[in-house]
Amino acid sequence: SLRAAASGVPTSAVQVQSMAGMDCLIGFVGQGFAMLATDRNAARSIMVYSQKEDKIRELDSHKMLAVGGDPADTVQEPEYFQKNMALYALRNGVPLSTHAAANYMRGEKSYNLRRRLSAVDMLLVGYDEGVGPSLYFIDYLASMQQLDKTAMGYAGFFVNSTLDAHWKPDITETEGLELLEMCFAEIQKRFMISMPNFIIKVVDKDGIRVLERPPK
């Protein structure tokens, strides 16, 4: 992904071999906020067990992590990160910034590459006082990149072009919801896997909120 970014490929079009695969993770930053959306399927092989899964983990009051990949790893690894970040805050009296958290996660995944590989792709978003919102792409091979917008999983092949065409740096929350609805419509029209339900969360200076999808 770093090679793609360095070669002039639009950053939202970064695609590598993905552990997220059949998971859909979408993220972007806007005017004072960062937004994540994921599908809600819990599936294995050809079977869907639930369509109410929440794939966005809240790491603290101003950071959240969208995860896709192995069902066990997507629970264990985010919990490990969350507990260690909480321990750091208790010991030092200050939480990690989003940038520091992304580098910590990248370092842990890099260290474990040839020890106990975790098959998890992640999108990290957060809001920091004096910095604002930020989004980080972290894949299962410990590649990390700060981006304005991106999507992971096979669904990313369908929605990255929509993000490139319609995202703008000063996008508002309402416009962000409209953009996500365009992405969802593209997935439901063109992707062979059924993804009827999505969850949307936003983080800003006031913390994390779950957003309701606008009525059709």
N, C-alpha and C positions, 0 to 999 in steps of 0.2 A: 504493500500500500504506500510506503514511503517513496519507492521508486516511481509509482504512478503519479504521486503528487509532485515529485521533482521534475517529471518529464512534461509537465504542462497539462496533464489530464485534469478536467474539472474535479475539485476535491470531493464533490458529492458523488462522483461516478467511480470512486475507488471500489474495486471489487477484487477479492481474493477467494481462494478456497475457503468456504464458510462453514463453521460448525453450527451456526444459527440455522442454516438450511431451510427447514420448513417453518421456522419462526420468523416473524416480521417485526423488525425493530426500526423505528423512524425517530430521528431527533433533529432539532434545529434550535438556534438561538434567535431572539428577536429583540424588540425594544424594551429592555429591562427585564427580560424573562428568558428561560429556556424550557422547551417543551419536548416531552417524550410520548410516543404512542407505540403500543404493541398489540398484536393479535392476542386472543384469549384461549387458543386451542391448547389442550394438553393431550399429546398424541404419542404413540409409539408404533413403529412399523405402519401397518395399514389401518390401525384402529385409533379413533378419537375417543378419549375417556371423558373429557370435560371441555366445555367452551366458556368457562368462567375463571380461568387461570389468570392470576396477576403476575406478570413477568417483570414488573418494575419494583425494585427493592428500594426502600427508603433508608439511606445510610445514616443520615442525621437530619436535623431540621432543614438544611439547605442543600442537601446532595441526594441524588437518586441514581440508580443504576438499572438500565434495561439489560436483560440477559437472555441469551438463546444458546441452545446446544443440548448436551446430555442432561436428562431430567434430574439426576442426582447431583451432578456437578453444579448445576445452576442454583441449587439450594445451598450446598456446602460452601462453595467458594465465596459468594457474596456475604454469607454469614461470617465467615472467617475474616473478611475484610472489615465488615461492620464492627465486629467485636474488637479487633486490633486498633481501629481508628478511635473507638470509644475509650479504649485503654490509654492511647496516646493523649487524648484530651484530658483524661483524669490525671495523668502523671504530669502533664505540662501546663495545664490550666488554659490551654488554647487549642481549638480544633485544627485539623489540617485544612489548608485551602484546597479548592478543587484541583488546582494545578499540582499541589503536593500529593493529594490523594491519587491522582492519575499516575504520577510517577511511582508512588508506592506500589500500586496495583501492577503496573508494568514490570517493576523490579521483582515482585513476588512471582509473577507468571514466567518471567525470564529465568529465574533461579530454578523453577520447577520443570522447565521444558524437558529435560532428560532425566528427571527423577520421578515425578508423578504428574504427568501432563493432564491438565484440566481442559476438557473439551467445551469451553465456554467463550462465546463472543459477547462483547459488552459495549454499551454506550453509557458514558458517565456524563451527567450534567450537574451543575451547581451554580449557586449565586454567592459571590463574595463581596463584602462591603469594600468600596473603593475600586473594585475590578469590574463587577457586573457579572452577567451570565457567561457560562462557557460550556463547551461540549467537547468530549474526548472520545475518539474511536479506539478501542483496545480489542485486538483479536486474540484467538487462542494461542498464536505463536508469539505473543508479547510484542506485537507491533502496535505502536501508539502514535496517534496524530490528533492535534487539535483542529477541529473543523467548525464551519458555520452551519452545515447541514449534511446529513448523510442517512443512509438506510442500510441495514444488514439483513442477511438471509436472501433466499432466492427472490423474494418479493422486491428486493432492492433493484433488481434488473428492470422492474416495471415502473418504479416510482422515482428513481434518481433523476430521470429526465424531467419529470414533473416538478421536482424540487429545483432543478437548475432553471427551469423556465419561469417559475412563479415566486420563488423565495426572494426576498430583498432584505438588506441589513436592518431597515427600520420597520419591519413587519410588526403589526400589532397582534394582540392576543386573538381578537376576533378574526383577523385575516389569517392567522395561524391555524385556527380551527377550520376555516374554509379551505385552506391548502391541504390539511389532513384529510378532509372529506373528499377532495379530488384524488388524493393518493389511495384512499380506501376504495373509491369507485373504480380506479384503474386496476387494483388488485382483484376485486370481485368480478371484473369483466374479463381479465386476461390471464390470471393465474389459475392453474388447474386445481390447486388445493382450495377447498372451501374455508374461508375465514369470515364468518358472519359477524363476529363480535370483536370490538377493539376497546382498549382502555387508554385514556389520555390523562397525563399528569403534567403540571407546570410548576416550576420553582421560580420565585422572584424574591424581592427583599423581605416579604412577609412570610416566606416559607413555602411549603409544598401543598398543592391542592389537586384534587381530582376534578377534571372538567367533564361536564355532561356534553354529549354530542348534540348538536342542534337538531331539532325535529325535521324530518324529511318532508 
